[in-house]
Amino acid sequence: MPSGKAMKPEKNQLPKIEAEDFYFNEQGLMVFTEKYHLKRGYCCGSGCKHCPYPKERENP
């Protein structure tokens, strides 16, 4: 029975990564662009630099 909540896509359903979806920073780490995050369709909660999704408020 569906719960009515939106579910994240399964990891094997992630979009194909293309050249414009990321860059390498000065430390050599891969950084995903806003375009890739929008293509993925959800926030992973890792605090990504270019995440276009609203930040969750922390409890005081």
C-alpha angles and dihedrals in degrees: 000000000000115000095209093240121124110246127212114247114260114264091248088060096062115131120261111268113238131187094265092052097074148009135197117250127218090276091054095251121141112246119194118224126230087254091062093046090053090047090051089053104216144054114259092201095237096119095248115195096237100033109147094196122100115267118247113241115243118232111251 
